[in-house]
């Protein structure tokens, strides 16, 4: 238990204390200042994660693309660019965001899924490389842009990830062209006069062991040898982070992964006769640990044997637990000194859904109404997956700067925002 802040007792704040997440800031005071719930980001942790990725390999033509679907805040994206990361985009909206944050076309890879020709034109007219992920999308690209350069996303056959809904390779995945269809790729390239500039893959999200990743890379590179003259090969990402830090879950061994990648990249370049650019595209790893979601306890009750802790952190604010049964560690910041040992509780939100559960049967310190909860590792797929369901306001986002400043980087929604694009008609 830490009580180093004037406004609160940190009843189980060992993780954020160890990371120095809050610096000199008091989480309860931040909620009072910026509203509840509230997304917070640590600039220092964000920059450190970017540098870990940039330095994981020594291969000269190695590139890290930040998959901005994980966090679309312009300030976060700009910091990633300052740290030397390029960008992956999945939609025209994400392209607009990364360009607003300072990225230029050569730094962006558009990797869409099942998009219209209009979306392809949006990227192509800006000079952005497009990676298509089906034979039909490759043919559509060829009809629109005969003779141009394109990349193709392959399905290398083995998927990995923390939940079936985030496995993006293998027979059950909707993504990529099967390796058995390489002849069809070649035929479309020939018929449409296209040049294959690159190959990409992505096997899934939040794997903690690189074994399946390395196997899929070898499959991808075997396919790449059938296409001379490639400019780049994108290995994808999905690097996991330990979401159970309070249970001392170890992090992924990025050093070992980097050593394995270095050997694979160098060996392939020597065989291929060209120092192609190799890309990894982490999203979660960049921002997840840099984010904490704060919320307030408004009600406590029992139903049967279950003690419910009712908060304003609904599934509209953090979707991952409801969508993927995901675990997030929770810290308790109380106005009161600790009273008794931990107890098993279910932490729930304020949305009219039975699935609006943040944590089920979780041992936590004794919680009182008015306490603030800190949901850890919420910097990726947190705000970017949030919504206004139940007409709830999306929270503000605040960056805890390296210089000690707490800077608003996205304003909290207003009621006017909820109604802004609606139009009343005469009834």
Secondary structure, 3 states (H helix, E strand, C coil): CECCCCCCEECCCHHHHHHCCCCCCCHHHHHHHHCCCEEEEEHHHHHHHHHHHHCCCCCCCEEEEEEHHHCCCHHHHHHHHHCCCEEEECCHHHHHHHHHCCCCHHHEEECCCCCCHHHHHHHHCCCCEEEECCHHHHHHHHHHCCCCEEEEEEECCCCCCCCHHHECCCCCCCCCEEHHHHHHHHHHHHHHCCEEEEEECCCECCECCCHHHHHHHHHHHHHHCCCCCCCEEECCCCECCCCCHHHCCCCCCHHHHHHHHHHHHHHHHHHHCCCCEEEECCCHHHHHHHEEEEEEEEEEEEECCEEEEEECCCCCCCCHHHHHCCCCCEEEEECCCCCCCCEEEEEECCCCCCCCEEEEEEEECCCCCCCEEEECCCCCCCHHHCCCHHHCCCCEEEEECCCCCEEEEECCCCHHHHHCCCCCCCC
